[in-house]
Amino acid sequence: MEGAEDRVPSLFVVPFTLFFVVLILFSALLFGRTDLAVLSLLVMGTAGGAKLWARRGLSSVHCRGVVDRTRVFPGEKLAYTIEAANGKFLPVWFQVRTYVDGLLGANPDEKHLKKGADLLWHQRAQFRWDLIAERRGVHPLGPVHLAAGDLFGFFSSEKSLDETLSVIVYPRLIPLKPFVLPRRDLFGRPGVKSPVQDPVYVLGTHDYQPWHPSKYIHWKASSRHSRLQVKVFEPSAQEKVLLAVRVDAFARERAQAEFEQTLEVVASLAARLDGEGYALGLVTNGDMVGEGSGAVPVGRHPGQLSAILEALARLRMEPRLAFLEALRGGARSLWDTSCICFAYEEDGMGRAVEDHFGRRRVPVTSVVCHVSPPAEGEGRGVRATAHRLGEMCLR
């Protein structure tokens, strides 16, 4: 049951009041007033008992936080619940306080969530908040601060839980205009229509037939199934796309709004290409929140899009290393791959990136937020292989 979230401290908490009670007791004993002496002893006993009660308040009280969804998009709802159980015979007044950042509750201006209840002996209680994801990122729920005391509200004891929950908010998905990718199909026939299979990308296995080449037998799977299994490959002409995000210029220009818009476009493009059957990968030179190296190898499997969206959610607008170094470390195998590079503006690094991919015969398309005016005598704007970010959005 819900109790008062904030309790007004009793006068017994004030040391001056206790001193005044002791003074009354001394006077009552001095002048032989038994009634005042008994009343003073009763008040002091109540205060002492309440103090001991409060000290035992958090013992055998177990508490944990639960969230129904840990990965959401901006604007989606999630339920955050703190479960508390009083495992002792002594009833207590109990209160939980927790901190949310990047998540909105019933009151958008409130970042601290607080609820209280009276827990009787061996009673359980749940404190629930319906939250809305406000913005992209990794948002912690907690730490959780617990307070417990006597049912009179005279005294209380507090402690904090070390465990924290994290909610990953993906970038917002927005509608995009049709976007043409530079293609590198072996025979000009994409997908499963290709007559050539790529032995690098193994999709799975199935039963061996006499017309299958023996070199494609999967011996481990055959041993597991007690019959011959042959590998199933992806077609070599399957389009593979590497999404690259340069963070350094955004950080230098402090372009937070443009950075968030860029990540929304990258996430939306990744979702579209994944739905069309493309193999996707991601590389960035930005720092990551928590786990993650900033590189998702190009591949096609059910968790590929989630891995890319989570990397974009963890990405911070702070460069971790040079972009070319990130490309060399996170995008080593680029055979039959196209690249789309997202940056704040066209600069010398953009041309160095094109040279890097050009030496590997990888077609690259640049998408920039800001176009710098051409220098005197240059007479050039955005290159033919580059696009403005705003041109890709429908809104």
C-alpha positions as CSV (number, residue, x, y, z in Angstrom):
1,M,0.0,0.0,0.0
2,E,1.2,3.5,-0.8
3,G,2.2,5.8,2.1
4,A,3.3,9.3,2.3
5,E,6.3,10.0,0.2
6,D,7.8,12.6,2.5
7,R,7.3,12.5,6.3
8,V,7.8,15.6,8.4
9,P,10.5,14.8,11.1
10,S,9.2,14.6,14.6
11,L,10.3,17.0,17.3
12,F,12.0,14.0,18.9
13,V,14.7,14.3,16.2
14,V,15.7,17.7,17.4
15,P,18.4,17.4,20.1
16,F,17.1,20.5,21.9
17,T,13.8,18.8,22.4
18,L,15.4,15.8,24.0
19,F,17.5,18.1,26.2
20,F,14.2,19.8,27.3
21,V,12.7,16.4,28.1
22,V,15.7,15.5,30.2
23,L,15.4,18.8,32.0
24,I,11.7,18.2,32.8
25,L,12.6,14.7,34.2
26,F,15.3,16.2,36.4
27,S,12.9,18.9,37.7
28,A,10.1,16.2,38.3
29,L,12.5,14.1,40.3
30,L,13.7,17.2,42.2
31,F,10.2,18.3,43.2
32,G,8.7,14.9,43.5
33,R,6.3,15.2,40.6
34,T,5.8,11.5,39.7
35,D,3.4,12.1,36.9
36,L,5.9,14.4,35.0
37,A,8.7,11.9,35.7
38,V,6.7,9.0,34.2
39,L,5.7,11.1,31.2
40,S,9.3,12.1,30.6
41,L,10.5,8.5,30.9
42,L,7.8,7.4,28.5
43,V,8.8,10.1,25.9
44,M,12.5,9.1,26.2
45,G,11.7,5.4,26.0
46,T,9.5,6.0,22.9
47,A,12.3,8.0,21.3
48,G,14.9,5.4,22.1
49,G,12.8,2.6,20.9
50,A,12.0,4.4,17.6
51,K,15.8,5.0,17.2
52,L,16.5,1.3,17.6
53,W,13.6,0.5,15.3
54,A,15.0,2.7,12.6
55,R,18.4,1.2,12.9
56,R,16.9,-2.3,12.2
57,G,14.7,-0.9,9.4
58,L,16.8,-1.9,6.4
59,S,17.9,-5.3,7.7
60,S,16.3,-8.2,5.9
61,V,14.8,-5.8,3.4
62,H,15.5,-6.9,-0.1
63,C,15.0,-4.7,-3.1
64,R,15.6,-5.0,-6.9
65,G,14.8,-3.0,-10.0
66,V,13.2,-4.5,-13.1
67,V,12.5,-2.9,-16.5
68,D,10.3,-4.6,-19.0
69,R,12.3,-3.4,-22.0
70,T,16.0,-2.5,-22.2
71,R,16.1,-1.4,-25.9
72,V,13.6,1.1,-27.2
73,F,13.3,3.9,-29.8
74,P,12.7,7.5,-28.8
75,G,9.1,8.1,-27.8
76,E,8.4,4.5,-26.8
77,K,7.2,3.6,-23.3
78,L,8.7,1.2,-20.8
79,A,7.7,0.1,-17.3
80,Y,10.2,0.5,-14.5
81,T,9.4,-1.4,-11.3
82,I,11.2,-1.6,-8.0
83,E,10.3,-4.7,-6.0
84,A,10.8,-4.6,-2.2
85,A,10.3,-7.3,0.4
86,N,10.4,-7.0,4.2
87,G,11.8,-10.3,5.4
88,K,11.5,-9.7,9.1
89,F,8.8,-9.6,11.7
90,L,9.3,-5.9,12.4
91,P,7.2,-3.5,10.3
92,V,8.9,-0.5,8.8
93,W,8.1,2.7,6.9
94,F,9.9,2.3,3.6
95,Q,10.9,4.7,0.8
96,V,12.7,4.3,-2.5
97,R,14.3,7.1,-4.6
98,T,16.0,6.6,-7.9
99,Y,17.4,8.9,-10.7
100,V,16.5,8.8,-14.4
101,D,18.2,10.7,-17.1
102,G,17.0,10.7,-20.7
103,L,13.8,9.1,-19.6
104,L,10.6,10.9,-18.8
105,G,8.0,10.0,-16.2
106,A,4.6,11.5,-15.5
107,N,6.2,14.8,-14.7
108,P,8.7,15.7,-17.5
109,D,10.6,18.1,-15.3
110,E,11.2,15.4,-12.6
111,K,14.5,13.5,-12.8
112,H,14.2,11.9,-9.4
113,L,11.5,9.3,-8.8
114,K,10.3,8.7,-5.3
115,K,7.6,6.5,-3.6
116,G,7.0,5.2,-0.2
117,A,4.9,2.6,1.7
118,D,4.4,1.0,5.0
119,L,5.8,-2.6,4.9
120,L,4.3,-4.9,7.5
121,W,6.0,-8.2,8.6
122,H,7.0,-10.4,5.6
123,Q,5.2,-8.1,3.2
124,R,6.1,-7.3,-0.4
125,A,5.5,-4.1,-2.3
126,Q,6.0,-2.9,-5.9
127,F,6.7,0.7,-6.9
128,R,6.1,1.2,-10.7
129,W,6.7,4.1,-13.0
130,D,5.7,4.4,-16.7
131,L,8.6,6.1,-18.5
132,I,9.1,7.4,-22.0
133,A,12.4,7.4,-23.8
134,E,13.4,11.0,-24.5
135,R,16.5,10.8,-26.5
136,R,19.2,8.5,-28.0
137,G,21.8,7.0,-25.8
138,V,22.5,4.7,-22.9
139,H,20.5,5.9,-19.9
140,P,21.1,4.5,-16.4
141,L,18.2,3.8,-14.0
142,G,19.6,4.4,-10.6
143,P,21.4,4.2,-8.3
144,V,18.5,3.3,-6.0
145,H,18.5,4.9,-2.6
146,L,16.5,3.2,0.2
147,A,15.2,4.7,3.4
148,A,13.4,2.9,6.2
149,G,12.3,3.8,9.7
150,D,9.8,3.4,12.4
151,L,6.1,3.7,11.6
152,F,5.9,7.0,13.5
153,G,8.3,8.6,11.1
154,F,10.6,9.8,14.0
155,F,13.9,8.3,12.7
156,S,15.2,6.7,9.5
157,S,18.2,4.9,8.1
158,E,19.4,5.0,4.5
159,K,21.6,3.1,2.1
160,S,22.2,2.9,-1.7
161,L,22.2,-0.1,-3.9
162,D,25.2,-0.6,-6.2
163,E,23.2,-2.3,-8.9
164,T,22.1,0.0,-11.8
165,L,20.0,-0.8,-14.9
166,S,20.6,0.6,-18.3
167,V,18.2,1.3,-21.1
168,I,19.5,1.6,-24.6
169,V,17.6,4.1,-26.7
170,Y,18.2,3.6,-30.5
171,P,18.3,6.6,-32.9
172,R,15.0,7.6,-34.2
173,L,14.0,6.1,-37.5
174,I,12.9,8.7,-40.0
175,P,11.5,8.4,-43.6
176,L,14.1,8.7,-46.3
177,K,14.1,9.4,-50.0
178,P,15.2,6.7,-52.4
179,F,18.9,6.3,-52.3
180,V,20.9,4.7,-55.1
181,L,24.0,2.8,-54.0
182,P,27.1,2.2,-56.2
183,R,26.9,-1.5,-57.1
184,R,29.7,-4.0,-57.4
185,D,27.9,-7.2,-58.5
186,L,30.1,-9.8,-60.1
187,F,27.7,-10.7,-62.9
188,G,25.2,-7.8,-62.6
189,R,22.8,-10.2,-60.9
190,P,22.2,-9.5,-57.2
191,G,21.1,-11.9,-54.5
192,V,20.3,-15.5,-54.9
193,K,20.1,-15.2,-58.8
194,S,23.9,-15.2,-58.9
195,P,25.5,-18.4,-60.2
196,V,28.5,-18.0,-58.0
197,Q,28.6,-18.8,-54.3
198,D,30.9,-17.2,-51.8
199,P,32.7,-19.7,-49.5
200,V,33.5,-17.0,-47.0
201,Y,29.9,-16.4,-45.9
202,V,28.3,-19.6,-44.7
203,L,24.5,-19.5,-44.1
204,G,24.0,-22.9,-42.7
205,T,24.0,-26.6,-43.6
206,H,21.7,-29.2,-45.2
207,D,21.8,-32.9,-46.1
208,Y,24.5,-33.9,-48.5
209,Q,23.4,-35.0,-52.0
210,P,25.6,-36.9,-54.6
211,W,25.9,-33.9,-56.9
212,H,27.4,-31.6,-54.1
213,P,31.2,-31.1,-54.2
214,S,32.9,-33.1,-51.4
215,K,35.0,-30.0,-50.5
216,Y,31.9,-28.3,-49.1
217,I,31.1,-31.1,-46.6
218,H,30.8,-29.7,-43.1
219,W,32.5,-32.4,-41.1
220,K,31.6,-31.1,-37.6
221,A,27.9,-30.7,-38.5
222,S,28.0,-34.2,-40.1
223,S,29.3,-35.7,-36.8
224,R,26.7,-33.8,-34.8
225,H,23.8,-35.0,-37.0
226,S,25.2,-38.5,-37.7
227,R,24.8,-38.0,-41.4
228,L,26.7,-36.0,-44.1
229,Q,26.0,-32.2,-44.1
230,V,27.0,-29.8,-46.8
231,K,27.6,-26.1,-46.3
232,V,25.1,-23.5,-47.7
233,F,26.8,-20.3,-48.9
234,E,25.7,-16.7,-49.5
235,P,25.8,-15.7,-53.2
236,S,29.0,-13.7,-53.9
237,A,27.0,-11.1,-55.7
238,Q,25.0,-10.2,-52.6
239,E,25.4,-6.5,-52.0
240,K,27.5,-5.6,-49.0
241,V,27.4,-2.1,-47.5
242,L,29.7,-0.5,-45.0
243,L,28.3,2.5,-43.1
244,A,31.1,4.8,-41.8
245,V,30.6,7.7,-39.4
246,R,33.3,10.3,-38.9
247,V,32.9,12.0,-35.5
248,D,35.9,14.3,-35.3
249,A,34.5,17.3,-37.3
250,F,31.2,17.1,-35.3
251,A,33.1,17.4,-32.1
252,R,35.3,20.2,-33.4
253,E,32.3,22.3,-34.5
254,R,30.2,21.2,-31.4
255,A,27.4,20.3,-33.8
256,Q,25.3,18.2,-31.5
257,A,22.0,18.7,-33.4
258,E,23.6,17.7,-36.8
259,F,25.3,14.7,-35.1
260,E,22.0,13.4,-33.8
261,Q,20.3,14.0,-37.2
262,T,23.2,12.1,-38.9
263,L,22.8,9.1,-36.6
264,E,19.0,9.1,-37.3
265,V,19.7,8.9,-41.1
266,V,22.3,6.2,-40.6
267,A,19.9,4.1,-38.5
268,S,17.1,4.6,-40.9
269,L,19.2,3.7,-43.9
270,A,20.5,0.6,-42.1
271,A,16.9,-0.5,-41.3
272,R,15.9,0.0,-45.0
273,L,18.9,-1.9,-46.4
274,D,18.5,-4.7,-43.9
275,G,14.9,-5.1,-45.0
276,E,16.0,-5.3,-48.6
277,G,18.5,-8.1,-47.9
278,Y,21.8,-6.2,-47.9
279,A,24.7,-7.4,-45.8
280,L,25.6,-4.5,-43.5
281,G,28.5,-3.3,-41.4
282,L,29.4,-0.2,-39.4
283,V,32.7,1.6,-38.5
284,T,33.2,4.8,-36.6
285,N,36.1,6.6,-34.9
286,G,33.9,7.9,-32.0
287,D,34.1,6.9,-28.4
288,M,31.5,4.4,-27.1
289,V,29.5,4.4,-23.9
290,G,30.2,1.1,-22.1
291,E,31.0,-1.9,-24.1
292,G,31.8,-1.7,-27.8
293,S,34.7,-1.0,-30.2
294,G,32.9,1.2,-32.7
295,A,33.0,-1.5,-35.4
296,V,30.4,-4.0,-36.5
297,P,31.8,-6.4,-39.2
298,V,29.9,-6.6,-42.5
299,G,27.5,-9.5,-42.3
300,R,23.9,-10.7,-42.7
301,H,22.2,-12.5,-39.8
302,P,19.2,-11.8,-37.7
303,G,21.0,-9.8,-35.0
304,Q,23.0,-7.6,-37.4
305,L,20.6,-4.6,-37.5
306,S,20.3,-4.7,-33.7
307,A,24.1,-4.7,-33.3
308,I,24.4,-1.6,-35.6
309,L,21.6,0.2,-33.8
310,E,23.1,-0.5,-30.4
311,A,26.5,0.8,-31.6
312,L,24.8,4.0,-32.8
313,A,23.0,4.3,-29.5
314,R,26.3,4.0,-27.6
315,L,28.2,6.4,-29.9
316,R,29.4,9.7,-28.3
317,M,30.4,12.8,-30.1
318,E,34.0,12.4,-29.0
319,P,36.7,11.0,-31.4
320,R,38.5,8.0,-30.0
321,L,41.1,7.7,-32.7
322,A,41.9,8.9,-36.3
323,F,39.3,7.9,-38.8
324,L,41.7,6.2,-41.2
325,E,43.0,4.1,-38.3
326,A,39.5,3.1,-37.4
327,L,38.9,2.1,-41.0
328,R,42.0,-0.1,-41.1
329,G,41.1,-1.8,-37.8
330,G,37.4,-2.2,-38.3
331,A,37.0,-2.7,-42.0
332,R,39.6,-5.1,-43.1
333,S,37.8,-7.4,-45.6
334,L,36.1,-5.1,-48.1
335,W,35.7,-7.5,-51.1
336,D,32.5,-6.8,-53.0
337,T,31.6,-4.0,-50.5
338,S,30.2,-0.5,-51.1
339,C,30.8,2.3,-48.5
340,I,28.6,5.2,-47.4
341,C,30.6,7.7,-45.4
342,F,28.8,10.2,-43.2
343,A,30.7,13.4,-42.1
344,Y,30.0,16.9,-40.9
345,E,31.6,18.6,-43.9
346,E,33.8,18.1,-46.9
347,D,37.4,18.5,-46.1
348,G,40.9,17.0,-46.7
349,M,40.1,14.0,-44.6
350,G,37.1,13.2,-46.9
351,R,39.4,13.1,-49.9
352,A,41.9,10.9,-47.9
353,V,39.0,8.5,-47.2
354,E,38.1,8.3,-50.9
355,D,41.8,7.6,-51.7
356,H,41.8,4.9,-49.0
357,F,38.8,3.1,-50.5
358,G,39.9,3.9,-54.1
359,R,43.1,1.9,-53.6
360,R,41.0,-1.1,-52.6
361,R,38.5,-0.5,-55.5
362,V,35.7,0.1,-53.1
363,P,33.0,2.6,-54.3
364,V,32.3,5.2,-51.7
365,T,29.5,7.8,-51.4
366,S,29.9,10.7,-49.0
367,V,27.0,12.3,-47.1
368,V,27.7,15.6,-45.4
369,C,25.7,17.9,-43.2
370,H,27.4,21.2,-44.0
371,V,28.9,22.4,-47.3
372,S,31.7,24.9,-46.8
373,P,31.8,27.8,-49.4
374,P,34.5,27.1,-52.0
375,A,37.8,28.8,-51.7
376,E,38.7,31.6,-54.1
377,G,39.5,30.1,-57.5
378,E,38.1,26.6,-56.7
379,G,34.6,27.1,-58.0
380,R,33.4,23.7,-56.7
381,G,30.7,22.6,-54.3
382,V,29.7,19.2,-53.2
383,R,31.4,16.5,-55.3
384,A,29.4,14.3,-57.6
385,T,29.9,11.3,-55.2
386,A,28.7,13.3,-52.2
387,H,25.2,14.1,-51.0
388,R,23.8,16.6,-48.5
389,L,22.2,15.0,-45.5
390,G,19.1,17.1,-45.8
391,E,18.5,15.8,-49.3
392,M,18.0,12.3,-48.0
393,C,15.2,13.1,-45.6
394,L,11.6,13.4,-46.6
395,R,10.8,15.9,-43.9
